[in-house]
Amino acid sequence: MSQSTTFSNDPSLLFPPTAYPPRRKSEILKDWLFEKIHGNKLVYNTCWEDPRCDRAMLSIDKDSEIVMITSAGDNALDYLLDQPESVHCIDVNPRQNALLDLKLAAYTSLSWPVFFKIFGEGCLPDFASVYTLHLRPRLQTASQQYWDRQQHYFQPGRKREGLYFHGSSGLFAWLAGRFMALDGQLRKDIDDLLESRTMEEQQIRYRRLEPRLLSRLLGSRSRQKVSLSMVGVPLSQRQFIEEESGGLRNYVRDAFRHIFLELPIHENYFYRLYLKGRYSKDCCPGYLKEENFELLKSRTKCIRPHTTTVADFLKKNPKAYSHFVLLDHQDWLAANAPAALAEEWRLILANSRPGTRILLRSATSRPETVPDFVRQRTRFRNDLSYVQAKLDRVGTYAGTFLLEVIK
């Protein structure tokens, strides 16, 4: 997305609505590969959106009442640093809420060093006893049922060691790491890249390894489809990627050039995690930092997980909320369930107030999922979203959009 130096309050001038292309019958409603991989599994073991950018766009304060997609719960915890009144975390996958529930239980019952071992390094030698004595009694029933069976995620010494190499996205990270390790020089060059301390050094190192990295990471088109499904990218988004950039290779190349040539890697905990399998104490999300532990511990009751859809949550919990953080789930709705997308938007507007901010991301650079009736009641805050998209340490979304309700 190109950055503009002027901004209009009329979204139709910058982002005219675009009709979705018709989908083949085999593509409608059912992405078999995506369903097969995810099934009844944890998909995201970490959030893949930059909360530093989110917080800059959202301007959260003590009066904020937020509705957001749970994902791995990391960003909801980071939002607590701005001390909002409430954060409602919505996810249709109960395993995502179970991961958030485990983090909330750990805040209330553990010390920071143990907390960081579990969620920073992903492993704890005596996890089973800590889980039984301290965590399980504080979990919701559904979360207990899930973690009773998945305690091995946190056990060290296993072939696939630690939380961040489990779940479908974690399995992809582990497989990718093993595959890249077959080229010993590539693995060494990646490790050197992560230790770069100046932008010049980082740029030189990345340019040297880019062709080998893309070749090793992406491979054939069939392998690309499997890889994207494993990291939670459904067929509808894969089509957007094809249309946006002319193929996954171009899309990933452009994203990596933004990440590795324009932003300092030494503070990019997203890529360090998937390349190393763990965070470090000086390169990790805000919710894991020791200086934030006591504040977050005192505010965990502000977070309320809900296993449902955004639409059903709003039907059962009507209120004038101040923020909605929708991640990229509307890409799937737009391609697979347009009536559900329209209903969700109507409910969001019905449960908003003047000034409510709505943040969404997309695999396309145009806000295709925003209907005309929404544009008539909101304005695009491109003055904020354009700037923050340039600073986003993830860099894998073609579009970052912030809407503000005006009436």
C-alpha positions in Angstrom: 0.0 0.0 0.0 1.4 3.4 -0.9 1.4 6.1 1.6 -0.4 9.3 0.9 0.5 12.7 2.3 -3.1 13.9 2.5 -6.1 12.2 4.0 -9.8 12.4 3.3 -12.6 11.8 5.7 -14.6 10.3 2.8 -13.5 6.7 2.6 -15.1 6.3 -0.9 -12.5 8.7 -2.3 -9.6 6.5 -1.2 -11.2 3.1 -1.0 -14.1 2.6 -3.4 -15.8 -0.7 -2.8 -14.8 -3.5 -5.1 -16.9 -6.6 -5.8 -15.5 -9.9 -5.0 -14.7 -12.2 -8.0 -17.1 -15.2 -8.3 -15.7 -18.3 -6.7 -15.6 -21.7 -8.2 -18.1 -24.2 -6.8 -15.3 -26.3 -5.2 -14.1 -23.2 -3.3 -17.4 -22.2 -1.8 -17.8 -22.5 2.0 -15.3 -25.4 2.4 -11.6 -25.2 2.3 -10.8 -28.9 2.7 -7.1 -28.6 3.3 -7.6 -25.8 5.9 -10.3 -27.8 7.7 -8.2 -31.0 7.6 -5.1 -29.3 9.1 -6.9 -27.4 11.8 -9.8 -29.6 12.8 -10.0 -29.6 16.5 -6.6 -28.0 17.1 -4.9 -24.9 18.6 -4.0 -22.8 15.5 -2.2 -19.8 16.9 0.3 -20.2 19.8 1.2 -16.5 19.5 -0.5 -13.4 18.1 0.7 -12.3 14.6 -0.4 -8.7 14.9 1.8 -5.9 16.3 0.2 -4.6 19.5 2.6 -1.6 19.6 1.0 -0.4 16.4 -2.5 -1.3 17.6 -2.1 0.7 20.8 -0.9 3.7 18.8 -4.0 3.6 16.6 -6.6 2.8 19.2 -5.8 5.3 21.9 -7.0 3.0 24.7 -7.7 4.6 28.1 -9.5 3.8 31.4 -12.9 4.2 29.8 -12.3 1.8 26.9 -14.5 -1.2 26.5 -12.9 -3.4 23.8 -14.3 -6.3 21.8 -11.6 -8.3 20.0 -10.7 -11.6 18.4 -8.8 -13.7 21.0 -6.1 -15.4 18.8 -3.5 -16.4 21.3 -4.5 -13.7 23.8 -1.1 -11.9 23.8 -2.4 -8.6 22.4 -5.4 -8.5 24.8 -2.8 -8.7 27.6 -0.7 -5.9 26.0 -3.8 -3.7 25.8 -4.2 -4.0 29.6 -1.0 -1.9 29.9 -3.3 1.1 28.9 -5.7 0.0 31.7 -9.0 -0.2 29.8 -12.2 -0.9 31.7 -12.8 -4.2 29.9 -11.5 -6.4 27.1 -13.9 -9.0 25.7 -12.0 -11.7 23.8 -14.1 -13.6 21.2 -13.1 -16.7 19.4 -15.0 -19.6 17.8 -12.1 -21.9 18.6 -12.3 -22.8 22.3 -8.6 -23.8 22.2 -7.6 -20.2 21.6 -9.5 -19.1 24.6 -8.0 -22.0 26.6 -4.5 -20.6 25.9 -5.6 -17.2 27.1 -7.3 -18.7 30.1 -4.0 -20.5 31.0 -2.1 -17.2 30.8 -4.6 -15.5 33.1 -4.4 -18.3 35.6 -0.6 -18.1 35.5 -0.7 -14.4 36.3 -2.8 -14.9 39.4 -0.8 -17.9 40.8 2.8 -17.8 39.7 5.9 -15.6 40.0 7.3 -13.8 37.0 10.3 -16.1 36.6 8.1 -19.2 36.3 5.6 -17.3 34.1 8.4 -16.4 31.7 9.7 -20.0 31.7 6.2 -21.2 30.6 5.3 -18.4 28.1 8.6 -16.9 27.2 10.8 -19.9 26.8 7.8 -22.3 26.2 9.1 -25.0 28.6 9.1 -25.8 32.3 10.7 -29.0 33.6 8.1 -29.5 36.4 5.1 -28.1 34.4 2.9 -31.1 35.3 3.1 -30.3 39.0 2.7 -26.6 38.6 -0.3 -27.2 36.3 -2.0 -29.5 38.8 -1.3 -27.4 41.9 -1.6 -23.8 40.7 -3.1 -23.5 37.2 -5.8 -26.1 36.8 -7.9 -25.0 39.8 -8.1 -21.5 38.3 -9.1 -22.6 34.8 -12.6 -22.8 33.2 -13.9 -26.3 32.8 -13.4 -26.3 29.0 -9.8 -25.1 29.5 -9.1 -27.8 32.1 -10.3 -30.5 29.6 -8.0 -29.1 26.9 -4.8 -28.7 29.0 -5.3 -32.0 30.8 -4.5 -33.6 27.5 -1.8 -31.1 26.2 0.6 -30.7 29.1 3.3 -32.2 27.0 3.5 -28.9 25.0 5.6 -27.4 27.9 7.8 -30.4 28.6 11.5 -29.9 27.7 13.7 -32.6 26.2 11.1 -33.7 23.6 11.9 -33.8 19.8 9.5 -30.9 19.3 10.2 -28.9 22.4 8.0 -26.2 23.9 4.7 -24.4 23.3 5.9 -22.5 20.3 6.5 -25.6 18.2 3.0 -26.9 19.0 -0.4 -26.1 17.5 -0.7 -26.1 13.7 1.3 -22.8 13.3 4.0 -24.1 15.7 4.3 -27.3 13.8 4.9 -25.3 10.6 7.6 -23.3 12.5 9.3 -26.5 13.6 9.1 -28.1 10.2 10.4 -24.9 8.5 13.3 -24.7 11.0 14.2 -28.3 10.4 14.1 -27.8 6.6 16.2 -24.7 6.7 18.7 -26.4 9.0 19.5 -28.9 6.2 21.5 -26.0 4.7 23.9 -25.3 7.5 25.2 -22.1 6.0 21.7 -20.7 5.6 20.9 -21.5 9.3 24.1 -19.7 10.4 23.3 -16.7 8.2 19.8 -16.4 9.7 21.2 -16.5 13.2 23.7 -13.8 12.2 20.9 -11.7 10.8 19.0 -11.9 14.1 22.0 -10.6 15.9 22.5 -7.6 13.7 22.8 -4.4 15.7 22.9 -1.7 13.0 20.5 -1.3 10.0 23.5 -1.3 7.6 24.7 -4.7 8.9 21.2 -6.1 8.9 20.5 -5.0 5.3 23.8 -6.5 4.0 23.1 -9.8 5.8 19.5 -10.0 4.5 20.3 -9.2 0.9 23.0 -11.9 1.0 20.6 -14.7 2.2 17.3 -13.6 0.6 17.4 -15.9 -2.5 18.3 -19.0 -0.5 15.8 -18.1 2.3 12.8 -17.7 -0.1 13.8 -20.8 -2.1 14.1 -23.0 1.0 11.0 -21.6 2.8 8.5 -21.5 -0.1 9.3 -24.4 -2.4 6.6 -25.7 -4.8 3.1 -24.4 -5.1 1.6 -27.5 -3.4 4.0 -27.0 -0.5 3.0 -23.4 -0.3 -0.7 -24.3 0.0 0.1 -26.7 2.9 2.3 -24.1 4.6 -0.3 -21.3 4.4 -3.0 -23.6 5.8 -0.8 -24.6 8.7 -0.2 -20.9 9.7 -4.0 -20.2 9.6 -4.4 -18.7 6.1 -7.6 -20.1 4.4 -8.2 -20.5 0.7 -10.0 -17.1 0.5 -6.9 -15.3 1.7 -4.6 -17.3 -0.5 -6.7 -16.0 -3.5 -6.3 -12.4 -2.3 -2.5 -13.0 -2.1 -2.4 -14.3 -5.6 -4.5 -11.3 -6.9 -2.6 -8.8 -4.8 1.0 -9.7 -5.7 0.9 -12.2 -8.5 1.9 -15.1 -6.3 3.0 -16.1 -2.8 6.7 -15.7 -3.6 6.2 -12.0 -4.5 4.0 -11.4 -1.5 6.5 -12.9 1.0 9.5 -11.3 -0.7 7.9 -7.8 -0.4 6.9 -8.5 3.2 10.4 -9.7 4.1 12.0 -6.7 2.5 9.9 -4.4 4.6 10.7 -6.4 7.8 14.4 -7.0 7.3 15.5 -3.9 5.3 13.4 -1.2 6.9 12.9 -2.2 10.6 15.4 -3.2 13.2 15.4 -6.9 13.7 16.9 -6.8 17.2 13.5 -5.8 18.6 11.4 -8.0 16.3 10.2 -10.7 18.7 7.7 -12.1 16.1 10.3 -13.5 13.8 12.8 -14.4 16.5 10.1 -16.6 18.1 9.4 -18.6 15.0 13.1 -18.9 14.1 14.3 -19.8 17.6 11.2 -21.3 19.2 11.4 -19.0 22.2 11.5 -15.4 23.2 14.4 -13.7 25.0 14.0 -11.4 28.0 15.0 -8.4 26.0 13.1 -9.4 22.9 9.5 -10.4 23.8 5.9 -9.0 23.9 5.1 -6.4 26.6 2.9 -8.9 28.5 6.0 -11.0 29.2 8.3 -8.2 30.5 9.1 -8.3 34.2 8.4 -4.6 34.7 4.8 -5.1 33.5 4.0 -8.3 35.5 2.5 -6.8 38.6 0.3 -4.3 36.7 -1.1 -7.0 34.5 -1.6 -9.4 37.4 -3.8 -6.8 39.1 -5.9 -6.3 35.9 -6.5 -9.8 34.6 -10.1 -9.7 35.7 -10.7 -7.0 33.0 -10.3 -9.7 30.4 -13.4 -11.8 29.7 -13.1 -14.7 27.1 -16.1 -15.8 25.1 -16.2 -18.8 22.8 -18.7 -17.6 20.2 -18.8 -15.4 17.1 -18.6 -11.6 17.2 -22.2 -11.4 16.0 -23.6 -13.7 18.7 -21.6 -12.0 21.4 -23.1 -8.6 20.4 -26.6 -10.0 20.3 -26.2 -11.3 23.8 -24.2 -8.4 25.2 -25.5 -5.2 23.6 -23.6 -2.1 24.6 -21.9 0.9 23.1 -18.4 -0.4 23.0 -15.4 1.9 22.3 -13.2 -0.4 20.2 -13.4 -3.4 18.0 -10.3 -5.3 16.9 -11.3 -7.7 14.1 -7.9 -9.0 13.0 -8.4 -10.5 9.5 -11.3 -12.8 10.0 -13.6 -10.7 7.7 -11.5 -11.8 4.7 -13.0 -15.3 5.2 -16.5 -14.0 5.9 -16.5 -11.9 2.8 -15.6 -14.8 0.5 -17.6 -17.5 2.3 -20.5 -15.9 4.2 -21.3 -12.4 2.9 -24.7 -12.4 4.7 -22.9 -13.1 8.0 -20.4 -10.4 7.2 -23.2 -7.8 6.7 -24.9 -8.9 9.9 -21.7 -8.6 11.8 -21.1 -5.0 10.6 -24.7 -4.0 11.4 -24.3 -5.3 14.9 -20.9 -3.6 15.3 -22.5 -0.3 14.3 -25.5 -0.9 16.5 -23.1 -1.4 19.5 -20.9 1.5 18.8 -20.9 5.2 19.7 -19.5 8.3 18.1 -15.7 7.9 18.2 -15.7 4.1 18.4 -12.6 2.8 16.6 -12.7 -0.4 14.5 -9.3 -2.0 13.5 -9.1 -4.7 10.9 -6.4 -6.2 8.7 -6.5 -7.9 5.4 -4.6 -9.9 2.8 -5.7 -7.3 0.3 -4.6 -3.6 0.2 -8.2 -2.4 -0.3 -10.8 -2.6 2.5 -13.0 -5.0 0.5 -14.9 -6.2 3.6 -16.3 -2.7 4.4 -19.9 -2.4 3.0 -21.3 0.9 1.7 -23.6 1.3 4.7 -20.6 1.1 7.0 -18.7 3.8 5.0 -21.7 6.1 5.4 -21.3 6.1 9.2 -17.6 5.9 9.6 -14.4 7.6 8.4 -11.1 5.9 7.6 -8.3 7.1 9.9 -5.6 6.8 7.3 -3.6 9.4 9.2 -3.0 6.8 11.8 -3.2 3.5 9.9 -0.8 4.4 7.1 1.9 5.5 9.6 1.6 2.5 11.8 1.5 0.0 8.8 5.0 1.3 8.0 6.2 0.5 11.5 4.5 -2.9 11.8 7.0 -5.6 12.8 5.0 -8.4 11.3 4.5 -6.9 7.9 2.5 -9.8 6.4 -0.8 -8.0 5.9 -1.3 -6.0 2.7 -3.9 -3.8 4.4 -4.3 -2.3 7.8 -7.5 -0.3 8.2 -8.8 1.9 11.1 -12.4 3.2 11.0 -13.9 5.7 13.4 -17.7 5.9 13.9 -19.0 9.4 13.2 -22.7 8.9 13.6 
